[in-house]
């Protein structure tokens, strides 16, 4: 009977979703479905909520392209620069002198009902990952930085 116990445990683990036998999968970004947004950028939705609204997406901005000033409505957004250098500005009027530059690994927080902003890929292609924080909140440490 004791010899059968490991065999039963192994068989049971195969029937449980997410068990130790699950494998991670690297996404081929070129095989995702992209749609043009703001007339210049390409968006590929990675995850949706139960209502089909995006929770996470990639945003590609090609070198030399500009997302004109636009408003952010809805939940808090977290933008992570995955590659390239993002030129970013807040406000309704484009002002290249007021832009801030963010390199790979930078995380930008856009508050809910965040007002107008623009983005550009001035030096090369830019890839961002955007996460929408629906029905949740920033961690205390992140919220403290936003409150400054």
Secondary structure, DSSP 4 states (H G I P E B T S, - for coil): -HHHHHHHHHHHHHHSTT-TT-------GGGS--EEETTTEEEEEEEE-TTS-EEEEEEEE-TT-EEEEEEE-SSEEEEEEEES-EEEEESSS--GGG-EEE-TT-EEEE-TT-EEEEEE-SSS-EEEEEEEE-S----HHHHHHHH-
